[in-house]
């Protein structure tokens, strides 16, 4: 084999290796562009070609000739793995991953049953050249054993093995300079584009990584010159300039302030739960009967949207307890679990509450063992706390989690303390397989074998288990003194497996790829407020802390708490930013979901109620500009929060 690899026939001329390397890398960048954007433009192909030339020029200049052939294949395999991972990532998230994101894919084995379904056979084309090379080597080895020759013996060493001429290095250096200058121009032109997908399309995948690194460097320089107090001042100034309420000068007491003062709080974060399920009947049968009944006696917010980043469920836990935007370039638990983070558990602990969170996975998954102490939870109960009834790959069922949770609540209230508990459900996690012994819902024949059918079945079980929790609170005499807040963490139905028109036809509803997929329910049941109220104000997970604290009679202003969301019960006009699953600059506002193009002017929008296009965008320009500034300040704020010592909150 070593003789074959060192064969002059294979490594005869450096120009052949150079051309082959450029061609292979260019072809793979084009494939990646096709998977990401679904189309090819001349400008994009031009960018990818010069990017490939630039990368190979760098390789040509810095790698010694004696190891260049093997090194080229090693780099090729590494890049193929990166491109493969990026394509799989995009098929789920719909975004172009950065090197920061790709560096945190260690969580994939935990959700392998879901990721496997995202891999398309076409993605393996990134390794086609490797397969061809292995086959050619095998053929050469077999034929060499038979004494066959494929070339004439050479009298002298090849140009590849000889010393490179000064002229060739000059040519490669000039080519590299040209490629670097072109990359600099492309990157500089894309700086003002807030839409990450458009930016990546404009500069190409590799230049997008370079652009990200440059932004990170500028960000570090900026953060070294500011402080949390300065960012807080800027946030307050920005929020005061936006017309959230009709009368910004009014000093009237907030509506519903303190109606739940001194009450316990139970928060239930429901996995992959979308809002269209509320009050929906499949062939005359309610999918979520317990939630339907609960919402009728609760504050129900039908126009709330997910605001998660890379951390998905763990990001939802972070946002709903902090009212801080995820930064979108890394899971908040991974990137900021070492910070002193203001949160609702900390606020309530200061008021004498016992705090705990429950979820059935290992707390190390998405670094929750760091996140929970950072959020101020005094206790967290993960996988070892439950009897594994093997509901799915994560472990125990929602019923088992609630059973243990109710037992721990007994311990927390033994001394008369109030409690704040959060339950993170997992029984409705993709791929939505409910074991036969747990199934509660009959799926019609037209949906058998579909993800949509499995999804409805899983969410019906989630609703059933929630009913068990409510029954348990009532049996323990806690229901009449406990606020119950329930919400979805993020969407569940992937558009790859569920064409929106098909979903609309199957369910008999209007279902939109974005407005429906990312729309999650929020319901807050407050004892004593028996008449339910539907609040159609648009909002997001950022708004949970301000809304809940208002009900509990805790003034965030008096607590000097910086929240990036709004109290949905005391806001006339709201705007909530969305990033990651949609490009930065997307937002929901006054009956609108807006998604930018390169900027505001070429953006698109639809009505939250009708899902019909909105063509007159000018009235929403202020919302777009405001949300970009607010998300930037949120990023600055969380990044300048002080680090906490080991074991500290």
Secondary structure as UniProt FT lines:
FT   HELIX           2..5
FT   TURN            8..10
FT   HELIX           14..37
FT   HELIX           42..62
FT   HELIX           65..67
FT   HELIX           68..93
FT   HELIX           99..102
FT   TURN            103..104
FT   HELIX           105..111
FT   HELIX           112..115
FT   HELIX           116..118
FT   HELIX           121..127
FT   HELIX           128..145
FT   TURN            146..147
FT   TURN            159..161
FT   HELIX           166..190
FT   TURN            191..192
FT   HELIX           196..203
FT   HELIX           205..223
FT   TURN            224..225
FT   HELIX           228..241
FT   TURN            248..249
FT   TURN            255..262
FT   STRAND          264..270
FT   TURN            271..272
FT   HELIX           275..277
FT   TURN            278..279
FT   STRAND          281..282
FT   TURN            283..284
FT   STRAND          285..286
FT   HELIX           289..296
FT   STRAND          299..305
FT   TURN            310..312
FT   HELIX           313..322
FT   HELIX           332..336
FT   TURN            337..338
FT   HELIX           344..350
FT   TURN            351..352
FT   STRAND          354..358
FT   TURN            363..364
FT   HELIX           365..367
FT   HELIX           368..375
FT   STRAND          379..381
FT   HELIX           383..385
FT   TURN            393..394
FT   HELIX           398..412
FT   TURN            413..415
FT   STRAND          419..424
FT   TURN            427..428
FT   TURN            430..431
FT   HELIX           436..438
FT   HELIX           445..447
FT   TURN            448..449
FT   HELIX           451..475
FT   TURN            476..477
FT   HELIX           479..481
FT   STRAND          482..488
FT   TURN            495..497
FT   HELIX           500..507
FT   TURN            513..518
FT   STRAND          519..525
FT   TURN            527..528
FT   STRAND          533..534
FT   STRAND          539..540
FT   HELIX           541..543
FT   HELIX           544..552
FT   TURN            556..560
FT   TURN            568..569
FT   STRAND          576..578
FT   TURN            584..585
FT   STRAND          586..589
FT   TURN            590..591
FT   STRAND          592..595
FT   TURN            601..602
FT   STRAND          604..607
FT   TURN            608..610
FT   HELIX           618..620
FT   HELIX           621..640
FT   TURN            646..647
//
